[in-house]
Amino acid sequence: MTGGNFMECPYCNKKMQLGAIEADNLLSWTPEGENKGRMGRIFRSDRSPNSVILAELNVFSGSTVKAYYCIDCKKIIIDVPVTEE
């Protein structure tokens, strides 16, 4: 359940705080054992085909994705943006 700046943690049912994960390059999740390529941190074309892009690179501000953090469980929940393939 989400609402405003808080979400209910699916692990402990306590409140999670809305915030952001930021990076200076493309932000993605890649399955363990798959190589993301030498330039994979910058270019989508050099990533594993199974990578999930969490935030595109913006040359002026880096990459940012909204996320909820549970201080009790130390878990982060991220909604994966819908992208066109």
N, C-alpha and C positions, 0 to 999 in steps of 0.2 A: 504494500500500500504506500503510495507516494502522495505528497502534498506539500507544496511550498519548498522549504529548505530541509525538510526531513523525510525520511522513509523508514518503514519498519524493517528491522534486520530479519532476514529469513532464517538466520541461525539461532539468535537468542531473543528475538521479538522486541528488542529495545530500539530506541531511536537512532537512526544513522544521520549524520550531518552531510549536507550537500557541499561539495567543493569541486576542485578541478585537479587533474593530473596534467602537468605541463612538460614539454620537452623542446629541445632546440632543433629537432628533426622530426621526420615522419614517425608517428607512434602506432605500433602494431603488435599483435600477438602472433607468434609463430610456434607451431607444434614442436615439442622437444625432439631433437635429433635432425631437424630440417635446417639446412643452411639458408640464411637470409641473404647471402651474397655480399660481396665486398661493398657495394654501393647501396645495399638494401635499406640502410638507415635513411637514405635520402630519396631514392627513386622507387616508385611502386613496381616498375617493370623488372627490377632486380631482386624482388622478394620471392619467397617460396609461393607456389600457386595456392597453398593451403593457409597462407597468412591471412589474418583478419585485420583490416585497417581500422584503427580506433580513432585516429585524427589525422587529417591531411596536413602536410607542411604548409605553413604560411610564411613567406620569406620575411615578413615584417614582425610577426609575433610568435613564430614557432608553431608548435602543435598544442592544442588544448582540447581535453575531453572532460565533460562533467562527470562526476562520480560521487557516490555516497560512501562514507567511511563510518564503520562501527568501532568506537573506541574500546568497547568491551571485548569484542571478538577479534579485533585487528583484521577485519575483512573489508574489502573494497568491492562495490558493485558498480559496473559500468554498463550503460546501454550502448550496444554496438550500433553505429549509424547504418542506415540502409544505403548501399552504394549500387551504382549501375555497373554491371560487368561488361 
